[in-house]
Amino acid sequence: MGSIPQPVSRRLALQSATCGLGYLAFAGMAQAEVEASAMSPLSPRPPHHAARAKKMIFLHMRGGPSAMETFEPKPELDRRAGEKVKGGRRLTPSHWAWKRRGNSGLWVSDLLPFQAQVADELCVLSGMHADISNHTPAMLQLHTGSFQFSRPSLGSWVLYGLGTENSDLPGFVSLCPPVINGGASNYGSAFLPAAFQGVALADIKTPIKDAKISNLHNEFLSTQKQRQQLDYIQSLNRRMAARDPDDHRIGGVIESYERAFRMQTALPQIMDLSGETQSTLDMYGIGDGKLSDNFGRQCLLARRMIEAGVRHVECCDEFWDQHSALKKGHEARAAAVDQGSAALVKDLRQRGLLDETLVVWGGEFGRTPDTAQKNLDGRDHNANGYTMWLAGGGTKGGLQHGATDELGYEAVEGRVHLHDLHATMLHLMGLNHKELTYRYAGRDFRLTDVHGRVVDEVLA
């Protein structure tokens, strides 16, 4: 026999109903959190097509390295050294010797002995050209596709298209970015939702080892108290977002607050290099007093970040802008970046990560083959023909694609415009540059505007 049902009092019924309403409210709140997480703008999204690369690292040589000192020998320029050309300028020879490197026989000058060691991994684009030869607009075009208008940066487009794989870290990080020449616009999201902008660590004047992450720790509240405080603030933010669903800025604030809370633990762990072996630090050129220390640290941090799921990382060097004293200036810049750049490629290969990581090296333009300097020790800006390289991520290693004319004034073979480079980089990441669009001010925008072609010749 079953137990005899007990009568239910009015008071008990009301208490039970109250508890039930409480559980219902809790369930609703929990579901809202799940939905908010699922709808996060940074959640991973499928690519348009099969991707060769999952992550990207851009090694930005700010100021414009000289192609005829690095990856494109010009024997005719050397032969005619000192000859006067238009405007009384004089042709300037290369300041370093050249050798064919690796099994591929890729030309690399003695200025870059470490990159020479990884020549077989490099896909050198010697037919690069862009639209303008002034630093600020050229850097903006390099990073955003436009030198005239405010546009989202490359990293923001990649994050918008693919999301990120680690919800505890930023999806796009810029290490030691410049504070001039476009400044924050080089890693900004412009009209894309704010969640897609890059997070800057340090700046060009601050060594990365001295990077301070503001407001990451709270000296007055425990983690539990911070969570309670944040929950209340976020409830107000979500209420505001519900009232104005078209205002993406609110969603960006909500996302940034949550990520910042989680970053308190995750980001310091990534930036702590104490667990790396001495041999790894030595390979990157990291050590007190070494000119290679700062950029080597950036490159090592970039490797650690992409391992942890960060989608796009940029490392930035100082200034390859030698209108005079080119030999001394390029030597200093090469001493700063050569070892770290090569170590990054080697390290990614050793860890089985290079095939799925696209590494890009280069500046906003190159240098002229002539100079106004009487001692032939200088070069000016040249956006008509210059060199960048790619490595990994589905590109052909040991390849030199394109060329400038016999003196180095202009790209004449295998011409690759910046729009073409951007289209190719997105393609390797699994994104169709014509389909990756965002509607703003009544029209669809994209990184490559109405231009760009995928450079199939460099795809493995």
N, C-alpha and C positions, 0 to 999 in steps of 0.2 A: 504494500500500500504506500502511496506517496504521502508526503507531509501535508498537513492541513494548511491551506493558505491563511496567512495572518492578515487581518484587516489593515488597510493603509490609511493612516491619518492624513488630514488635510495638511498638517505641518510637514510630515515626511514627504508628501507628494511635492510640495513647493520646494523643499530642500533638494530633492532629487532633480527636479526640473532645473533649479538654479545651477547645480553641478553640471547637468547636461549642457546647459547653455555655455558654461565655462569651457567645457571640453570642445564644444562646437566652435567657440571663439578661438581657442588655441589651435584647433585643426585648421581653421581658416587662415590664421596668421602663419602657421607652418607652410600651408600650401602657397601662400603669397610669397614666402621666402624662396620656396622651390621654383615657383614661376619666375621670380625676379632673377634667380641664378640662371635659369634656363634661357631667359631672354637677354642675358648680359651681352652688350655689344662686343665684348672681347672673347666670347665663347668660340671655340674652334669651329670653323666652317669648311665644308668640302671645297676643293679647288674646281676650276672650270674643266680642267683636263688633268691627266696623270702628271704629277709634278716630278721633276728631276731633283729639285732642291726643296728642303723644308724650312731652312733658315738662311739668313743672309747677313754677311759682315762687310761693311764698307770701310776701307782704309783710305781716309781722305787726306790727300797731300795738298793742303791749302796753299795757294799761290801759284801753282803751275810748274811741275818738273819739266826739264828739257828732254825731249825725245832723243835728240842727237847727243845726249850725255848718258842715256840710260839703255834704251832698247832699239834704237834705229840708227845704225852707223851711216854716215854720209861721206864716203871717200872723196866725192867731187867737192864737197864743202871744204874738206881738209886741204885738198889740192889747191883750191882758189882762196885760201885763207888770206885775209888782208885786202882783198880786191874790193874796190869801191863799187857800190851799187846805188840805187835810187836814193836821192836825198843826201848823198855823201856818206852814207852808212857803209860799214865794212863787214865783209863776210867773216864769220868767227868759227874756227875749227873746234872740234871736240877736244876736251881737256883730258880725256882718259883713253886708255887703250881698249881694244875690243877683242873678244874671243867668242867662238861658237861653244855653246855649253850643252852638257848632257848628251843623251842619245839622239835627241831631236836636232841638235845643232843650232838651237836658238841663239841669236845674237844678244849678249848682255855685256855691258861695259864693266871695267874694273871698279867703277864707282859703287857697284852693288854686288859685292862678292858673295853675300849670303843668299840673295835672291837668285844669283847665278847657280847656286847649288840645287834649287828647286825648279830650274828652267823647264824640265819636262812636265811639270804640273801647270805651267802658265800658258794662257791663251792671250797673246798680245794683240791688241787692236791698234794698229799703227795708222789707220785711216780715220781716226776720230776727228770730228769737227762740230762746232757749235756756232752760235749766232752773234756773240758779243765778247769783247776782249777787256772789259773792265771787271775788276774783282767782284764787287757786290752783285751786279745783275748776273754775272756768269755763275757765281755760286748758287744764286737762287734758281737759275735754270738747271744747273746740275742736280739740285735737290728737289725741285718742284716741277720742272718742265717748263716754267715760264720765268722770263726776266722782267716782265712788265706788270703782272698782276699777282695779287695774293692767292696762292694756290696751296693745297695740301702737299706735304713732303712725301717723298718716295716711301719712307718707312710708315707713314700714316696710311697711305694707300694699301700697302701690303697688310698692315694690321686690319684695316677695314675689310679687305678681301678674304683674309684667312683666319682672323682671330689669333689667339695665343694658346699655348699648351700648358701654361702654369699660371693659375689664378692668384698666386701669391707674389708674383713679380710683374713688373711692367712688361708689356709686349714689345716695346720699342724704346731703346736706350741710346742716348748720344753721350759719348765719353769725351770730356774736354772740348766741347764745341766752342767756336769763336763767339765773342760778344759783339763783334762788328761784322761787316760784310753780310748783312742779312740777319745776323743774330739768331733769335729764337724762331724766325720764319723757316730756317733750314731744317728744323725738326718739328715744326708746328703742324696743326691739322686744318688751319684756315676754316673753310665752311663745313668740313666733316665734323661730326660730333666730337666734343672735347676729349672723349675717352680714347681717341686714336692718336693724340699728340704724343710726341716722344718725351721721355723723362731725361733731363740733363743731369749728369753727375760731373761736378767740378766745371772748369771752363778752360779756355786755351791758356790762360795765365796762371792756372792753379794745377800743380801736379796731381795726378789721379790718386796718389797715395795720401794726399791731404784732403781728399774730397769729404765734405761734411754734408750729411743728409739732414736737412732741417726738419724739425718737428717729428722725428721718427720715434723718439722716446719721451715718455711722460714721467717726470720725476715725482709727481704728486699723486698720481692715481695708479692703482694696481691694474693689471690686464683685465680683471673681472669688472672693475669699476668703469674702465674705459669702454668695455663692451656695452655695459648698461647705458652709459652716456651716449654712445654712438647709436644704440638701438632707438633711443628717444629722438635723437636728431634725424635719423633716417626715416622714422615714422612721419615726421613733419615734411621731410623732403618728398617722400612718396605721395603724401597727400597733395602737395603742390604739383607734383608731376601728373597726378590723376586729373587735376583741374586743367592742366595745359599740356596735353600729350604731344603737341607739336614742338615744344621747347626742349630740344635735345640737350641743352646745357644742364638741365636738372639731372638728367640721367648720367651725364658726365660727372657731376658732383657726387652723386650716389656711388657710382663705380669707383671714383678716386678715393673716397673715404674708406670704402671697404678694403680696397687694395692696399691703401696706406696702413690700415690696421694690421693686415696680414704681413706686410713688408717688414714690420718691426723685427721679426725673427728671420725671415727668408733672405732679405737683401744683405744684411751684415755678414751672414754666413757665406754668401757668394763672393763678397768683396774681401774676405779673409783668405789671404794666400798662404797662411802658415802651414796648411796641410799639404802644400805642393812640395815635391822633392827638390833638393838642391840642383839636381841635374836639369830639371825642368826650368827652374829659375835661371840657371846659367844659359840654357838654350835660348831663352827669350831676352837675354842681356840684362837681366834684372839684378841690380846691386848698387849700393851706395856709391855715389860719385861717378857712375857710368852715364854717359850721354844717352845711352839706349834705354835707361831705366824707365822713364815715364811712358814712352810708347810701347815698350815691352810689356809693362804692366797692363796697359790698355788692351793689348792683343791677348794676353793671358786671361784677363777678365772677360773679354769677348768670347773666348772659347768656353769659359765656365758658364757664362750666361746662356749661350745657345745650348749647351749640355742640359741646362736646367729648364729649357723650354721657352726662352725669350726668342721672339720671332726675328727681330732685326736689331743689329747693333752697329753703331758707327764709332770709329776711332779717328781722332783728328790730330794731325801734326801741325807744327807752327807755320812757317812761311817759306816756300820755295821761290820767292819773288826776287831774284837777283838780277836787277838791271845793271849792277856793277858788282865787283868782287864775287863773280859767279863761282869761281873755283873754290874759294873758301866757303861760300854760303852753301853750295850744293854738297860739299864734303861734310859740312856740319849736319845738314838735314839727312844725308844718307847714313851717317854714323848714328843718328837718332832713330831712324825707322827701319833700316835694312834688316837688321838682325831679327827684330820682333815680327816683321812682315813675313819673313821666310820661316821663322819658327812656328808661326800660326799655321801655315800651310803644312809643314812637316807634322806638327802635333795633331792636326785634324786627320791627316792621312794615317798616322800611327794608331789613332783611336777609332778608325773606321768611320769617321764623320765627314770626311771631305766630299765624298760622293753626294751627300745630302745637304751640304752647306756651300752656298755660293759666296766666294770671296771676290771683292772688287777693289782694285787699287788704282788711284789716279787723282788728278787735280781738276780744277774747273776749266783749264785750258793748258796750252804748252808755251813754248818759247820760240822766238824768231831765230833764224839762222844768221842774222846780222845784228850789229850793235852800233850805238853812237859813241861807245867808249873807244878812245884811241888805243888802249892797251888790249883790245879785243877780249876783255874779261867781263862780259855781261850780255844779257839777252832780254828782249822785251816780250810783251804778251803776244800770244798767237792762238786764236781760236779757229783758224782755218785748217790746221793740221797738227795733230798731237797724238800721244799714246796713252792708253790705259791698259790694264790687264785684268783678266778674270781667271779664277782657279776653282776647280771642283764644280759641284752642282750641275753636272751634265754638260760641261764645256770640254772642248778638245784641248788636251795638254800638249805642250811643245809646239804650238802653232803660232805663227805670225800672220795675222790677217790684215791685208791692206798695206798701203805705203803712202808717203808723201812724195813730192817731186824730188829730183836729185839733190836739191839744196835744203829742202825741208820747209818750204813756205806753205804748201797747200796739200791737202789729201787728194790723191789722184787715183788710187786703186783701193778697192774694198772700202769705199767711203761709208762710215757709220756716224750718223748724226746722233746727238744726245737722245732724241726721241726714239731712234732705233735701238739705242742701248737700253733705254727704259723698257721698251716693248719686249726686248729679249730677256731682260732680267725678270720681268713679270711672267713671261712665258715659262722660264725655267722654274719659277715658283708655282706653276700650275694655273696662272691667271691669264686670261685673254685681255690684252690691253684695250681692245675695242668694247668689251663687255663689262669691264670694271668701271662702272660709271656711278655718279651721284647727282641727283637732281637738285639744282640750286638756282634760284632767281629765274625760274622758268625754262631752264635748259639742262641737258645732261652734260656733266663735265667728266673728263678723264685725265689721267696723268699725261698722256701723249697728245692731248687736245684733238686735232683732226689729222695728226701725222703719225709717223712711226711704222716700221716693219720689223718683224723678227728676223734677226741675222742668222739664217739657217746654216750658213757656212761654218759657224763656230760651235754648233751643237754636236755633241758626241753621239 
